[in-house]
Amino acid sequence: MRSRTCLALVAGLTGFALLAADLTPAPQKFRQEIARRLTQTNGLPAPDIQLLDLAADGRHRVFAGGRWGEIRDGQWTPLAALAPKSDAEFTLTDNRGRNVTVALPWKSVKQLVRTPKGVWLVTAGDPYLVQDGRLVSQGWPSKWTVNQLAASPAGDVVVASGGGLFRRVDNGWAKLDVFDGLGRAWAVNDVLGVGFDNAGRLWFATKAGVGCQTAQGWRFYEGKDGLPWNDFTGIATGEGDEVWFTTHLGVIRWDGQDFHYRQGQRWLPHDDVRAAAVDTAGRAWLATAGGLGVIERPTMTFAEKAEFYEGEIERYVKRTPFGYTAEAPLKTVADKSTASPDDSDNDGLWTAMYGAGECFAYGATKDAKARERATHAFEALRFLQKVTQGGPHAPPKGYVARTIRPIEWRDPNIGRIEGDREEAKRDGLWKVYEPRWPKSADGKWYWKSDTSSDELDGHYFFYPLYFDLVAETPAEKERVREVVRDLTDHLVTHGFTLTDHDGKPTRWGVYSPEAMNGDPRWWAERGLNALSILSYLSVAGHVTGDAKYHALAGELVKKHGYGQNLMFPKVQYGPGSGNHSDDEMAVMCFYNLLRYAQDPALLNSARYSFYAYWANEAPELNPFFNFAFAVHGRGQKITNVWGQFPVEPWAGWQEESLATLRGFPLDRLNWAHRNSHRLDVVKLPKQKSKDLYDPEDSGRGHRTNGKVLPVENRHFNHWNTDPWDLDYGGSGNVLGSGTVFLLPYYLGLYHGFIEKP
């Protein structure tokens, strides 16, 4: 039984769920960004989209390959009556609904703008006005190239050109001078785009940045102000305060406060975006060099988003009858129906994190589906312990495998030993032995040995959640006790190591005082491994009810300095440094140690250490890390020789977490992203490599606000990916699991940070 002191400090399970009672839960509803694309497979005659013409009646016309067509039910349908008879002509529908043909080469038309006075047809040499079926030149100074024309709601017409900004005045054009608040002229000689927002404010875009004419004067935005890119092709008016900026490398949306950058095949058919138009439903239609893009933002709830990911995991990601959950390679790019999930090195870890989310989901909602999924995950993890026993190469009882694969698949041991020998040249502790993939006793499975510490962190993170929140009957709870007891006794019996079928510890499964404190080769791991083993023992004490595990934890703290070791869980040198798998592992272990440990002094040290650790991770905008720390930091203090000090998470932790959850694309394919060119990015110094063991890497950085890039501009399968990377590879041939959303969402839901559906 847990002591009264411990309960006062950590508030017990019920208290944990209510810690956020004074915090307004975030609402479920938000705007979910969704991208679609139309290409020649949807009927377009050419990939290069030349013109957009969106009418107020919902008609969407697109001009490509010299032909007009309407978008109907996701298909481009040609309009035969508007087909030009020759390359020297252009046909359009005027404001009265009449089809008009003018003597203007259709290839020269770069923009069509509808105003009450008529339709403007913009070419590089002249902005023409179509009036009464005739093409009327407007006396444009021919020496200046026309880049874009914009009309305000009040009827003002302004042109962006190679010679600056020009406003239509009477029957001529007057140049607009742009001055800052000190009366200095801003360089606007070559204006690449111009537009009016819904409030009638004039916007322009140049290589130097973006300007907006407000009631208080001109407001300028550059990279330091969050502007991502400057190779503009135009401006379009969005809904509300929104303004869209098209560029040769993606599209940018201004929402009234911040810029949002969209680039790559997750968001666009092609990065070269020629023009944009926003319809009455708020959908942005994007004319690109590779097809028509559409970005919409319908209202969605977090629960609906979670169910979408759950469905994809069930249909495409889960592997074997046990349902191991990692990611799924595709046989055909972007075709999820061709998903062919394979074993991963850390199936136990990823399945445990998926299952932990389902435990939180059931704890928060009592949804029978969540209970079923959590139970399925428990059985999968339990099998990783049972499959290792009784075969020709059986390790000691309690040992857990990394993963399994069917015996019908290719033997994974073939050619493996050569790779191990090569790895041992780089890693002095790497094990070279056979078989790395033994066969199960029933001959149905290969199971992977040399199980690592991150696998154990996942198992121990999951088991107490399943025990507390899902297992209800005595038989269910005893089933959990057996697994936890066998695994923990294995570690204790073998001197706090995970011992493999060769009688030796696995490469990373070492937690012994002799190694952590006495072997210099392990000193870099002593902090994280001390945190891990103390967490494991605390979990075992809670689940089994056996006080011996808490006593063993106390012995490691008092005799071997493990309480001091966990104060520094990771060797690092500031934000963005070190191994990012360690961060994921540390957060899981901190969460459980602070939940189940009984020693007040250990709890105080762990909370202090978690606060310091989280402070370094806060710029990463990780909702899993933020929520896990908020559970243990909100309303708490730590005590040291100087007194008591609060360890509250900093202002913004909740909103930043929710922004990440909202921002996760529904499309979890591994599309590439480019960000290293961005103007709003600050590169990390070259000496700040990812890891002391890896080569120096200068392709990493953060935005000018000190935070990593939003999740919309990155792709990763798990929370162990380096969020400071700027560019991400991928070709849409792997479907990532939605666990990266589900775990923090359900964790936040259970602890009251998000409103229940």
C-alpha positions in Angstrom: 0.0 0.0 0.0 1.3 3.5 -0.8 2.2 5.7 2.1 0.1 8.7 3.1 3.1 11.0 2.4 3.3 9.7 -1.1 -0.4 10.2 -1.7 -0.1 13.8 -0.4 2.7 14.5 -2.8 1.4 12.9 -6.0 -2.4 13.0 -5.2 -3.1 9.4 -6.2 -4.8 8.3 -9.3 -8.0 10.2 -8.7 -6.2 13.3 -7.8 -4.1 13.1 -10.9 -7.2 13.1 -13.1 -8.4 16.2 -11.2 -5.1 18.2 -11.0 -6.3 20.4 -13.9 -9.6 21.2 -12.2 -8.7 24.9 -12.1 -7.6 24.9 -15.7 -10.2 25.6 -18.4 -10.2 22.5 -20.6 -9.4 23.2 -24.3 -12.5 22.9 -26.5 -12.7 20.0 -28.9 -13.6 22.0 -32.0 -11.0 23.5 -34.3 -10.3 24.1 -38.0 -8.6 21.1 -39.6 -6.4 21.8 -42.6 -6.9 19.3 -45.5 -5.2 19.4 -48.9 -6.5 17.8 -52.1 -5.0 17.9 -55.6 -6.4 17.6 -59.1 -4.1 16.5 -61.9 -4.4 15.1 -65.4 -5.9 11.9 -63.7 -8.8 14.2 -62.8 -9.3 15.3 -66.4 -7.0 18.3 -66.6 -5.7 18.7 -70.1 -2.3 19.9 -68.9 -0.5 19.9 -65.5 0.3 23.6 -65.7 -2.6 25.6 -64.4 -2.7 29.1 -66.0 -5.8 30.8 -64.7 -8.4 30.6 -61.9 -11.9 32.1 -62.2 -14.0 31.5 -59.1 -17.5 33.0 -59.2 -19.7 33.9 -56.2 -22.3 31.3 -57.3 -19.9 28.6 -56.5 -18.7 28.0 -60.1 -15.0 27.1 -60.2 -13.4 27.5 -63.6 -9.8 26.5 -64.4 -7.8 27.4 -67.5 -5.1 24.9 -68.4 -3.6 23.8 -71.7 -5.4 26.6 -73.6 -8.9 25.4 -72.5 -11.4 26.4 -69.9 -13.1 23.8 -67.7 -15.3 23.6 -64.6 -14.5 21.6 -61.5 -17.4 19.3 -60.8 -17.3 16.6 -58.2 -13.5 16.6 -58.2 -13.2 16.4 -62.0 -12.2 19.0 -64.6 -15.0 19.2 -67.2 -14.2 21.1 -70.4 -16.3 24.0 -71.6 -16.5 23.6 -75.3 -18.1 27.1 -75.9 -15.0 28.8 -74.4 -12.3 27.0 -76.4 -10.2 29.5 -78.4 -10.2 29.1 -82.1 -6.5 30.0 -82.5 -3.5 30.8 -80.3 -4.0 34.5 -81.0 -7.4 34.5 -79.3 -8.8 34.3 -75.8 -12.4 33.5 -74.8 -14.0 34.2 -71.5 -17.4 34.8 -69.9 -18.0 38.5 -69.0 -19.8 39.8 -66.0 -23.1 39.6 -67.9 -22.7 35.9 -68.6 -21.8 36.4 -72.2 -19.0 34.5 -73.9 -16.6 36.9 -75.4 -13.6 36.3 -77.7 -10.9 38.9 -77.8 -7.7 39.3 -79.9 -5.3 38.4 -77.2 -3.0 35.4 -77.3 -4.3 33.0 -74.7 -0.8 32.1 -73.6 0.0 35.7 -72.6 -2.9 36.0 -70.1 -1.5 35.6 -66.6 -4.5 36.8 -64.5 -8.3 37.3 -64.8 -9.9 39.8 -62.3 -13.6 40.6 -62.1 -14.6 44.1 -61.0 -17.9 46.0 -61.3 -16.4 48.0 -64.3 -15.6 44.8 -66.2 -13.1 41.9 -66.4 -9.4 42.7 -66.3 -7.1 40.5 -68.4 -3.6 40.9 -67.2 -0.5 40.2 -69.4 3.1 41.0 -68.6 2.9 44.0 -70.9 -0.5 45.5 -70.2 -3.5 45.2 -67.9 -6.5 45.2 -70.3 -10.1 45.8 -69.4 -12.9 43.9 -71.3 -15.9 46.3 -71.7 -19.0 45.6 -73.8 -17.2 42.7 -75.4 -14.2 44.7 -76.4 -10.6 44.6 -75.2 -9.6 48.1 -74.0 -6.0 49.1 -73.3 -5.6 51.2 -70.1 -2.5 53.1 -71.1 -0.1 51.2 -69.0 3.6 52.6 -69.1 5.0 49.8 -71.4 8.5 49.9 -69.9 7.2 48.3 -66.7 6.4 44.6 -66.5 3.0 43.9 -65.0 3.2 41.2 -62.2 -0.3 41.4 -60.7 -3.5 43.5 -60.5 -5.8 43.8 -57.5 -9.2 45.4 -57.0 -10.4 46.6 -53.6 -14.0 46.0 -52.3 -14.4 49.8 -52.9 -13.3 49.6 -56.5 -9.7 50.8 -56.3 -7.4 49.1 -58.8 -3.7 48.8 -58.0 -1.0 47.1 -60.1 2.2 45.5 -58.9 5.0 45.9 -61.5 8.6 46.0 -62.2 8.5 49.7 -61.6 6.7 49.7 -58.3 3.1 50.0 -57.1 0.6 52.0 -59.4 -2.9 53.0 -58.6 -5.5 53.5 -61.3 -6.4 57.3 -61.2 -9.0 58.7 -63.7 -7.7 57.5 -67.0 -4.1 57.0 -65.9 -1.7 55.4 -63.4 -0.2 57.1 -60.4 2.8 55.6 -58.6 2.3 54.8 -54.9 5.2 55.7 -52.6 5.7 53.6 -49.5 7.1 55.2 -46.4 7.8 53.8 -43.0 7.0 55.4 -39.7 10.1 57.6 -39.9 9.3 58.9 -43.3 11.9 56.7 -45.1 10.9 55.3 -48.5 10.8 51.5 -48.5 12.3 49.8 -51.5 9.4 48.8 -53.7 10.8 49.1 -57.2 10.0 45.5 -58.2 6.7 44.5 -56.7 5.9 40.9 -57.2 2.3 40.8 -55.8 -0.5 43.0 -54.7 -3.9 42.5 -53.0 -6.6 43.9 -50.8 -7.9 42.1 -47.8 -11.5 42.0 -46.7 -11.0 45.2 -44.6 -9.8 47.0 -47.7 -6.2 47.2 -46.5 -3.6 47.2 -49.3 -0.9 44.5 -49.3 2.2 44.2 -51.5 5.0 41.6 -51.8 8.6 42.1 -52.8 11.9 40.3 -52.4 12.4 42.5 -49.3 9.3 41.3 -47.6 5.6 42.1 -47.3 3.9 45.4 -46.6 0.4 46.2 -45.4 -1.2 49.7 -45.4 -3.1 50.1 -42.1 -4.9 53.0 -40.4 -1.7 53.6 -38.4 0.6 53.6 -41.5 2.5 50.9 -43.3 3.4 47.7 -41.5 6.3 45.6 -42.8 7.0 41.9 -42.4 10.4 40.3 -43.0 12.0 37.0 -42.0 12.5 38.2 -38.5 8.8 38.9 -38.2 7.9 35.3 -39.2 7.7 35.7 -43.0 8.9 32.3 -44.3 9.8 33.0 -47.9 10.0 35.9 -50.5 10.0 34.5 -54.0 6.5 35.7 -54.6 4.2 35.2 -57.6 1.1 36.8 -56.2 -1.4 37.6 -53.4 -5.0 36.5 -52.9 -7.7 37.5 -50.4 -8.9 34.9 -48.0 -11.7 34.8 -45.5 -11.8 37.2 -42.5 -8.3 38.6 -42.0 -6.6 36.0 -44.1 -4.2 36.8 -47.0 -2.6 34.2 -49.2 0.9 34.7 -50.7 1.9 32.4 -53.6 5.6 31.8 -54.3 7.8 29.7 -56.5 8.4 27.5 -53.5 5.1 27.0 -51.7 2.2 29.1 -50.4 1.9 31.2 -47.3 -1.3 32.0 -45.4 -1.5 35.1 -43.1 -4.2 34.6 -40.5 -4.2 38.1 -39.1 -1.4 37.3 -36.6 1.0 34.7 -38.0 2.3 33.3 -41.3 1.7 29.6 -42.1 3.9 28.0 -44.7 2.8 25.1 -46.9 5.3 23.3 -49.2 5.8 19.9 -50.6 3.5 17.1 -51.8 1.7 16.8 -48.5 0.1 20.2 -49.3 0.6 20.9 -53.0 0.7 19.2 -56.4 3.8 21.2 -57.1 5.9 23.8 -55.2 5.7 26.4 -58.0 2.4 28.1 -57.2 1.4 30.7 -59.8 -1.8 32.0 -58.3 -4.4 31.5 -55.6 -8.1 32.2 -55.2 -10.3 31.7 -52.2 -14.0 30.7 -52.6 -16.9 31.6 -50.5 -16.5 28.4 -48.5 -13.0 29.5 -47.5 -11.2 26.9 -49.7 -8.0 28.1 -51.3 -7.6 27.0 -54.9 -4.0 27.0 -56.0 -2.8 27.1 -59.6 0.6 25.3 -59.7 3.0 23.9 -62.3 1.9 20.4 -61.5 -1.9 20.6 -61.1 -4.6 22.2 -59.1 -4.3 22.3 -55.4 -7.1 22.8 -52.9 -6.6 23.6 -49.2 -9.7 23.7 -47.0 -10.2 23.9 -43.3 -13.4 22.4 -42.2 -14.5 22.3 -38.6 -13.5 19.1 -36.8 -13.2 17.9 -33.2 -10.3 16.2 -31.6 -12.4 13.1 -31.1 -13.2 12.9 -34.8 -9.5 13.4 -35.7 -8.6 10.6 -33.2 -11.2 8.3 -34.8 -9.7 9.0 -38.2 -6.3 7.9 -37.1 -7.7 4.9 -35.2 -9.4 3.7 -38.4 -6.1 4.0 -40.4 -4.2 2.1 -37.7 -6.7 -0.7 -37.8 -6.9 -0.9 -41.6 -3.3 -0.4 -42.6 -0.8 -0.3 -39.8 -1.4 -3.1 -37.3 0.7 -6.2 -38.0 0.1 -9.9 -37.1 -3.0 -11.1 -35.3 -1.5 -9.5 -32.2 -1.7 -6.0 -33.7 1.8 -4.6 -33.4 1.7 -1.0 -34.3 4.5 1.0 -35.8 4.3 2.2 -39.5 3.4 0.6 -42.8 5.4 0.7 -46.0 3.3 1.0 -49.2 3.8 -1.0 -52.3 2.5 1.9 -54.4 3.2 5.5 -53.5 0.3 7.3 -51.8 -2.0 4.2 -52.1 -2.8 3.1 -48.6 -4.6 0.1 -49.8 -1.2 -1.4 -50.7 0.1 -1.1 -47.1 2.4 -3.9 -46.2 3.5 -3.5 -42.6 6.8 -5.0 -41.6 8.5 -5.6 -38.3 10.4 -2.7 -36.8 13.3 -2.7 -34.4 11.0 -1.3 -31.6 7.6 -2.9 -32.1 7.3 -3.4 -28.4 7.9 0.3 -27.7 5.6 1.7 -30.4 2.9 -0.8 -29.5 3.2 0.1 -25.9 2.9 3.8 -26.6 -0.2 3.2 -28.8 -1.7 1.0 -26.1 -0.9 3.6 -23.4 -3.0 6.1 -25.4 -5.9 3.6 -25.4 -5.6 3.2 -21.7 -5.9 7.0 -21.2 -8.8 7.0 -23.7 -10.7 4.3 -21.7 -9.9 6.1 -18.4 -11.4 9.3 -19.8 -14.4 8.1 -21.8 -15.1 4.5 -20.8 -15.4 3.8 -24.5 -15.6 0.0 -25.1 -13.6 0.4 -28.3 -10.7 1.9 -26.3 -10.9 -0.9 -23.8 -10.7 -3.5 -26.6 -7.7 -1.8 -28.2 -5.9 -1.5 -24.9 -6.5 -5.1 -24.1 -5.3 -6.1 -27.6 -2.1 -4.1 -27.0 -1.6 -5.8 -23.6 -1.8 -9.3 -25.1 0.6 -8.3 -27.9 3.2 -7.1 -25.3 2.6 -10.1 -23.1 3.3 -12.4 -26.0 6.7 -10.7 -26.5 7.6 -12.1 -23.1 6.0 -15.6 -23.6 7.3 -16.2 -27.1 10.9 -16.2 -25.9 10.4 -19.2 -23.6 10.8 -22.9 -24.3 12.6 -22.8 -27.6 16.1 -24.0 -28.5 17.6 -20.6 -27.6 15.5 -19.6 -24.6 16.7 -16.7 -22.4 15.9 -16.6 -18.6 12.2 -16.3 -17.6 10.7 -12.8 -17.9 12.8 -11.8 -20.9 10.9 -9.8 -23.6 11.6 -9.9 -27.3 11.8 -6.7 -29.4 9.4 -8.0 -32.0 8.3 -11.1 -33.9 7.9 -12.1 -37.5 6.1 -15.1 -39.1 8.2 -18.2 -39.8 7.0 -18.1 -43.4 8.9 -14.9 -44.0 12.5 -14.9 -45.0 14.9 -16.0 -42.3 16.2 -12.7 -40.8 19.4 -14.4 -39.5 20.7 -14.9 -43.1 23.7 -12.6 -43.5 23.1 -11.0 -40.1 26.4 -11.9 -38.4 28.5 -10.0 -41.0 26.5 -6.9 -40.2 27.0 -7.4 -36.5 30.8 -7.7 -37.0 30.8 -4.4 -38.9 28.7 -2.7 -36.2 31.1 -3.9 -33.5 33.9 -2.0 -35.2 32.0 1.2 -34.5 30.4 0.3 -31.2 32.7 -1.2 -28.7 29.8 -2.7 -26.7 28.0 -4.2 -29.7 27.2 -7.9 -29.4 28.2 -10.3 -32.1 26.3 -13.6 -31.6 23.9 -16.0 -33.3 21.0 -16.3 -33.6 19.8 -12.8 -33.2 16.4 -14.0 -34.3 15.7 -17.4 -32.5 12.6 -19.5 -33.3 9.7 -19.9 -30.9 9.0 -23.2 -29.2 6.0 -23.8 -31.4 8.0 -23.1 -34.6 5.6 -20.3 -35.7 7.7 -17.2 -35.1 11.1 -15.7 -35.2 11.6 -13.4 -32.2 14.2 -10.7 -32.1 16.6 -10.7 -29.2 19.1 -8.1 -27.9 16.2 -6.1 -26.5 17.0 -2.5 -25.7 16.2 -0.2 -22.8 13.7 1.9 -24.8 11.7 -1.3 -25.3 11.5 -1.8 -21.5 10.6 1.9 -21.0 7.6 1.3 -23.3 6.5 -1.9 -21.5 6.8 -0.3 -18.1 5.0 2.8 -19.2 2.1 0.8 -20.5 1.6 -1.9 -17.8 0.6 0.3 -14.8 -1.8 2.3 -17.0 -3.5 -0.9 -18.2 -3.5 -2.2 -14.6 -5.1 1.0 -13.2 -7.4 2.2 -15.9 -8.4 -0.9 -17.9 -8.0 -4.2 -16.1 -11.1 -4.6 -13.9 -11.5 -8.2 -12.8 -9.1 -10.0 -10.4 -8.1 -12.3 -13.3 -7.2 -9.4 -15.5 -5.2 -7.7 -12.8 -3.3 -10.9 -12.0 -2.4 -11.3 -15.6 -0.7 -7.9 -15.5 1.0 -8.7 -12.2 2.5 -11.9 -13.6 4.1 -10.1 -16.6 5.5 -7.2 -14.5 6.7 -9.5 -11.7 8.4 -11.9 -14.1 10.2 -9.1 -16.0 11.2 -7.2 -12.9 12.5 -10.4 -11.2 14.5 -11.2 -14.3 16.2 -7.8 -14.0 16.9 -8.1 -10.3 18.0 -11.7 -10.4 20.6 -10.9 -13.1 22.1 -7.9 -11.3 19.8 -5.3 -12.8 20.5 -6.3 -16.4 18.3 -7.8 -19.1 20.1 -11.0 -19.9 19.8 -12.6 -23.3 19.8 -16.3 -24.4 23.6 -16.1 -24.7 23.8 -15.6 -20.9 25.0 -12.0 -21.3 23.2 -8.6 -21.0 21.7 -7.1 -24.1 23.6 -4.2 -25.6 21.4 -1.5 -23.9 19.7 -3.5 -21.1 22.2 -2.6 -18.4 21.2 -0.8 -15.2 23.6 -2.2 -12.6 25.5 0.0 -10.2 28.8 -1.7 -11.2 28.3 -0.5 -14.8 26.6 2.8 -14.2 29.0 4.0 -11.5 32.1 1.9 -12.1 32.5 1.5 -15.9 33.4 4.7 -17.8 31.9 3.2 -20.9 28.5 3.6 -19.2 28.8 6.9 -17.5 27.0 8.8 -20.3 24.0 6.4 -19.7 24.0 6.5 -16.0 21.4 9.3 -15.6 18.7 7.9 -18.0 19.3 4.3 -16.9 19.1 5.2 -13.2 15.8 7.0 -14.0 14.6 3.9 -15.9 15.3 1.3 -13.3 13.9 3.4 -10.4 10.7 3.8 -12.5 10.6 0.1 -13.3 10.9 -0.8 -9.6 8.3 1.7 -8.6 5.9 0.4 -11.2 6.5 -3.2 -10.0 5.9 -2.2 -6.4 2.6 -0.6 -7.4 1.3 -3.3 -9.7 2.3 -6.3 -7.6 1.8 -4.8 -4.2 5.2 -6.2 -3.1 7.2 -3.8 -1.0 10.5 -5.4 -1.9 10.6 -3.5 -5.2 10.3 -0.2 -3.4 13.0 -1.3 -1.0 15.3 -2.2 -3.9 14.7 1.3 -5.3 15.7 2.7 -2.0 18.8 0.7 -1.9 19.9 2.0 -5.4 19.3 5.5 -4.2 20.9 5.3 -0.8 23.8 3.0 -1.5 24.6 3.7 -5.2 23.7 7.3 -5.8 20.8 6.6 -8.2 18.9 9.6 -6.9 21.8 11.8 -7.8 22.2 10.1 -11.2 18.7 10.8 -12.2 19.2 14.5 -11.7 21.0 14.5 -15.0 19.2 12.0 -17.3 20.9 13.0 -20.5 24.3 14.2 -21.6 23.5 17.2 -23.7 24.5 20.8 -24.4 21.4 22.8 -24.8 18.2 22.7 -26.9 18.4 20.4 -29.8 21.3 18.4 -28.7 21.8 14.7 -27.8 19.8 11.6 -28.7 16.1 12.4 -29.1 15.1 8.8 -28.3 16.4 9.6 -24.8 13.9 12.4 -24.5 10.9 10.1 -25.2 12.2 7.5 -22.9 12.9 10.0 -20.0 9.4 11.5 -20.2 7.7 8.1 -19.9 9.9 7.1 -17.0 9.5 10.5 -15.2 5.7 10.2 -15.5 5.6 6.8 -13.8 8.3 7.4 -11.2 6.5 10.5 -10.0 3.3 8.5 -10.0 4.4 5.4 -8.2 7.5 6.1 -6.1 7.0 6.2 -2.3 10.1 8.0 -1.1 9.4 11.7 -0.6 13.0 12.6 -1.1 13.2 10.7 -4.4 9.9 12.3 -5.5 11.3 15.7 -4.8 14.5 15.0 -6.7 12.6 13.5 -9.6 10.2 16.4 -9.9 13.1 18.8 -9.8 14.9 16.9 -12.5 11.8 16.6 -14.7 11.3 20.4 -14.5 14.9 21.0 -15.6 14.5 18.4 -18.4 11.2 19.8 -19.6 12.6 23.4 -19.6 15.1 22.2 -22.2 12.4 20.4 -24.2 9.7 23.2 -24.1 10.7 24.8 -27.5 9.9 21.5 -29.2 6.2 22.1 -28.9 5.7 18.4 -28.0 2.2 17.8 -26.5 3.2 14.5 -25.1 6.1 16.0 -23.2 4.1 19.1 -22.2 1.1 17.2 -20.8 3.2 14.6 -19.0 5.2 17.3 -17.2 2.1 19.5 -16.5 0.5 16.5 -14.7 3.4 16.5 -12.2 4.4 20.2 -12.3 1.2 22.2 -12.0 0.7 23.4 -8.5 3.8 21.7 -7.3 7.0 22.9 -5.6 10.4 21.4 -5.0 12.5 21.8 -1.8 16.2 22.4 -1.6 18.6 24.0 0.8 17.5 27.5 -0.2 13.8 26.8 0.3 10.7 25.9 -1.7 10.4 26.8 -5.4 7.5 26.3 -7.9 8.0 24.0 -10.9 5.0 25.2 -12.9 5.1 24.7 -16.6 5.7 28.0 -18.3 2.9 30.1 -19.8 1.8 28.8 -23.2 2.4 25.1 -22.6 -1.2 24.2 -23.1 -1.9 26.3 -26.2 1.4 25.2 -27.9 0.4 21.6 -27.2 -3.0 22.1 -28.7 -1.6 23.9 -31.7 0.5 20.8 -32.4 -2.4 18.5 -32.0 -4.5 20.7 -34.3 -1.7 21.0 -36.8 -1.0 17.3 -37.3 -2.0 16.6 -41.0 -4.6 13.9 -41.5 -2.2 12.7 -44.3 0.4 10.6 -42.4 2.4 9.7 -45.5 6.1 10.4 -45.4 6.2 13.3 -47.8 9.3 15.4 -48.0 9.5 18.9 -46.5 12.0 21.7 -47.2 12.6 24.4 -44.6 16.3 25.2 -44.7 15.8 28.1 -47.1 13.2 29.8 -45.0 13.7 33.4 -43.9 12.2 32.9 -40.5 14.7 30.1 -39.6 17.8 30.5 -37.4 20.3 27.8 -38.0 21.9 26.0 -35.0 25.6 26.4 -35.0 27.6 23.7 -36.7 29.1 22.4 -33.5 25.6 21.6 -32.2 25.4 18.2 -33.9 22.6 15.9 -33.2 24.7 13.7 -31.1 28.3 13.5 -29.9 28.5 10.1 -31.7 27.2 11.5 -35.0 28.9 13.7 -37.6 28.4 17.5 -37.2 25.2 18.6 -38.9 24.4 22.2 -39.8 21.0 21.4 -41.3 19.1 22.1 -38.1 17.5 25.1 -36.6 14.4 26.9 -35.2 12.1 29.8 -36.0 13.0 33.3 -35.0 10.7 32.9 -31.9 13.1 30.2 -30.6 10.6 27.3 -31.2 11.0 24.4 -33.6 9.0 24.4 -36.9 5.3 23.6 -36.6 4.3 20.0 -37.1 2.7 20.9 -40.4 6.1 21.5 -41.8 7.7 18.3 -40.7 7.1 14.5 -40.9 8.0 11.9 -38.3 6.7 8.5 -37.4 7.4 8.7 -33.6 8.3 11.2 -30.9 11.9 10.2 -31.0 12.6 12.1 -34.2 14.8 15.2 -34.0 12.4 18.2 -34.2 15.3 20.6 -34.9 15.8 19.1 -38.3 14.8 21.5 -41.1 14.5 19.2 -44.1 12.8 15.9 -44.2 13.1 13.2 -46.8 10.3 10.9 -48.0 8.3 10.1 -51.1 4.8 9.1 -49.8 5.6 5.4 -49.6 5.3 4.9 -45.9 2.2 5.5 -43.7 3.0 6.6 -40.2 0.9 5.6 -37.3 -1.4 8.2 -35.7 0.0 7.3 -32.3 1.9 10.5 -32.2 -1.4 12.3 -32.0 -3.5 9.7 -30.1 -1.1 9.3 -27.1 -0.9 13.0 -26.2 -4.5 13.7 -27.1 -5.8 10.9 -24.8 -3.3 11.8 -22.1 -4.5 15.4 -22.2 -8.2 14.2 -22.2 -7.7 12.0 -19.2 -6.0 14.7 -17.2 -8.5 17.4 -18.0 -6.4 19.5 -20.3 -8.9 18.9 -23.2 -12.6 19.1 -23.0 -14.2 15.6 -23.2 -16.4 14.9 -26.3 
